[in-house]
Amino acid sequence: MSVTKKNVAVLGLGAMGTALADALLAAGHRVTVWNRTAARADGPVERGARRANTAAEAVAAAEVVIVCILDYADVGALLADRAGGEVLQGRAVVNLTNGSPEEARSMAERVSALGGAYLDGGIMAVPEMIGRPEALVLYSGERAAFEAYRGVLDGFARSVYLGADAGLAPLNDLALLSGMYGMFGGFAHAAALVRSAGGPVAEFTTGLLVPWLQAMCGGLPAMAAEIDSGDYGATGSSLGMQVAHDSIGALSRAQGVSDELFAPVFALMERRVAGGHGDEGFAGVVEELMRAR
Ligand SMILES: NC(=O)c1ccc[n+]([C@@H]2O[C@H](COP(=O)([O-])OP(=O)(O)OC[C@H]3O[C@@H](n4cnc5c(N)ncnc54)[C@H](OP(=O)(O)O)[C@@H]3O)[C@@H](O)[C@H]2O)c1
């Protein structure tokens, strides 16, 4: 399907901004680039981008402005001051800088007050993945802007729009990362146990751990349904059975491996059982986490 060519600005040409600019160039858009350290624009300019001497000049040349710099706290100053706020009038700002939901909401208000449309984005990819089918970018904010520029955004990755609340993209981005770090933590503990017994971690990982985790992932939608309904029915794999013995903690200590990653999870499971939910499965642990609010 051919994509309508647009005038696009990219503010910020670090590793990620450069990958985004290159994807836009590959899709045939007219790309204007600006970076605080001017020399970093040389590569994209050699590949066909137009160089802007100021952020304001880049914004003025475009109908959609992609922002990707290191810190969210600097984005407001970049758009409102260095890019000259009035130049945002009638333009769409797509901010792909990582930040918090609160920062995204306040940026949406700020851009809207300057007459622009705002989309916040969470990039679920490393720069090398940009433009490839396995990359994913989450968006939230003005639906009309997402629909108008979806053809441009789809050149970066698979685009998923989550809703009008600009905070939804960063919230889901961080939730996905928290799932990933939980898996990495489990992997690190499992690898330490295998290594403590002299076993090759590589063989254990490909032969046993990856297929096991893939099988366990199959149970997540059913657990998610329990969490959504608040109905944690009895299960054959009850929490009471799971915490009857701290076998993993005991083995870790015996092998000289720290249980500092696993112990907090086990403590939450024990607390849930102490609260009278020993017949239920693991999903109810989320209720213990929600109590921290
Ligand atoms: N790289 C990844 O794997 C990845 C993945 C997902 C999301 N992200 C997000 O993408 C964003 C950019 O990451 P990156 O990997 O491109 O970082 P990077 O390679 O370190 O580049 C940082 C960029 O931010 C600019 N910058 C920093 N402070 C600035 C300021 N006060 N005003 C204007 N520009 C400023 C830098 O300009 P100078 O060249 O002048 O220093 C540079 O262009 C971050 O929010 C990051 O969390 C990155």
The ligand as an SDF file (V2000), in Angstrom:
LIG
                    3D

 48 52  0  0  0  0  0  0  0  0999 V2000
   17.7450    3.4720   22.5590 N   0  0  0  0  0  0  0  0  0  0  0  0
   16.7700    2.6310   22.9290 C   0  0  0  0  0  0  0  0  0  0  0  0
   16.9300    1.4010   22.9260 O   0  0  0  0  0  0  0  0  0  0  0  0
   15.4100    3.1910   23.3140 C   0  0  0  0  0  0  0  0  0  0  0  0
   14.2980    2.3140   23.3190 C   0  0  0  0  0  0  0  0  0  0  0  0
   13.0430    2.8230   23.6560 C   0  0  0  0  0  0  0  0  0  0  0  0
   12.9090    4.1550   23.9980 C   0  0  0  0  0  0  0  0  0  0  0  0
   14.0180    4.9840   23.9870 N   0  0  0  0  0  0  0  0  0  0  0  0
   13.8220    6.3870   24.3870 C   0  0  0  0  0  0  0  0  0  0  0  0
   14.1560    7.2580   23.3170 O   0  0  0  0  0  0  0  0  0  0  0  0
   14.6520    8.4900   23.8680 C   0  0  0  0  0  0  0  0  0  0  0  0
   15.9910    8.8210   23.1940 C   0  0  0  0  0  0  0  0  0  0  0  0
   16.8980    7.7360   23.4470 O   0  0  0  0  0  0  0  0  0  0  0  0
   18.2510    7.5550   22.6120 P   0  0  0  0  0  0  0  0  0  0  0  0
   18.6140    6.1120   22.6960 O   0  0  0  0  0  0  0  0  0  0  0  0
   18.1160    8.2110   21.2780 O   0  0  0  0  0  0  0  0  0  0  0  0
   19.2640    8.4070   23.5230 O   0  0  0  0  0  0  0  0  0  0  0  0
   20.7110    8.9650   23.1280 P   0  0  0  0  0  0  0  0  0  0  0  0
   21.3180    8.1800   22.0200 O   0  0  0  0  0  0  0  0  0  0  0  0
   21.4630    9.1080   24.3950 O   0  0  0  0  0  0  0  0  0  0  0  0
   20.4050   10.4280   22.5530 O   0  0  0  0  0  0  0  0  0  0  0  0
   19.8760   11.4210   23.3890 C   0  0  0  0  0  0  0  0  0  0  0  0
   19.3410   12.5510   22.5160 C   0  0  0  0  0  0  0  0  0  0  0  0
   18.7110   13.5240   23.3810 O   0  0  0  0  0  0  0  0  0  0  0  0
   19.2310   14.8100   23.0630 C   0  0  0  0  0  0  0  0  0  0  0  0
   19.1250   15.6790   24.2230 N   0  0  0  0  0  0  0  0  0  0  0  0
   19.4780   15.3760   25.5020 C   0  0  0  0  0  0  0  0  0  0  0  0
   19.2030   16.4300   26.3130 N   0  0  0  0  0  0  0  0  0  0  0  0
   18.6560   17.3980   25.5070 C   0  0  0  0  0  0  0  0  0  0  0  0
   18.1750   18.7230   25.7500 C   0  0  0  0  0  0  0  0  0  0  0  0
   18.1840   19.2440   26.9760 N   0  0  0  0  0  0  0  0  0  0  0  0
   17.6830   19.4320   24.7030 N   0  0  0  0  0  0  0  0  0  0  0  0
   17.6710   18.8960   23.4460 C   0  0  0  0  0  0  0  0  0  0  0  0
   18.1300   17.6600   23.1490 N   0  0  0  0  0  0  0  0  0  0  0  0
   18.6170   16.9210   24.1770 C   0  0  0  0  0  0  0  0  0  0  0  0
   20.6520   14.5110   22.6620 C   0  0  0  0  0  0  0  0  0  0  0  0
   21.2080   15.6250   21.9820 O   0  0  0  0  0  0  0  0  0  0  0  0
   22.8180   15.7910   21.8930 P   0  0  0  0  0  0  0  0  0  0  0  0
   23.2460   14.9520   20.7280 O   0  0  0  0  0  0  0  0  0  0  0  0
   23.0040   17.2410   21.7040 O   0  0  0  0  0  0  0  0  0  0  0  0
   23.3950   15.2920   23.2090 O   0  0  0  0  0  0  0  0  0  0  0  0
   20.4120   13.3000   21.7560 C   0  0  0  0  0  0  0  0  0  0  0  0
   19.9050   13.6830   20.5080 O   0  0  0  0  0  0  0  0  0  0  0  0
   14.7740    8.2930   25.3960 C   0  0  0  0  0  0  0  0  0  0  0  0
   13.6680    8.8670   26.0390 O   0  0  0  0  0  0  0  0  0  0  0  0
   14.7700    6.7810   25.5330 C   0  0  0  0  0  0  0  0  0  0  0  0
   14.2700    6.3780   26.7930 O   0  0  0  0  0  0  0  0  0  0  0  0
   15.2550    4.5330   23.6320 C   0  0  0  0  0  0  0  0  0  0  0  0
  1  2  1  0
  2  3  2  0
  2  4  1  0
  4  5  1  0
  4 48  2  0
  5  6  2  0
  6  7  1  0
  7  8  2  0
  8  9  1  0
  8 48  1  0
  9 10  1  0
  9 46  1  0
 10 11  1  0
 11 12  1  0
 11 44  1  0
 12 13  1  0
 13 14  1  0
 14 15  2  0
 14 16  1  0
 14 17  1  0
 17 18  1  0
 18 19  2  0
 18 20  1  0
 18 21  1  0
 21 22  1  0
 22 23  1  0
 23 24  1  0
 23 42  1  0
 24 25  1  0
 25 26  1  0
 25 36  1  0
 26 27  1  0
 26 35  1  0
 27 28  2  0
 28 29  1  0
 29 30  1  0
 29 35  2  0
 30 31  1  0
 30 32  2  0
 32 33  1  0
 33 34  2  0
 34 35  1  0
 36 37  1  0
 36 42  1  0
 37 38  1  0
 38 39  2  0
 38 40  1  0
 38 41  1  0
 42 43  1  0
 44 45  1  0
 44 46  1  0
 46 47  1  0
M  CHG  2   8   1  16  -1
M  END
$$$$
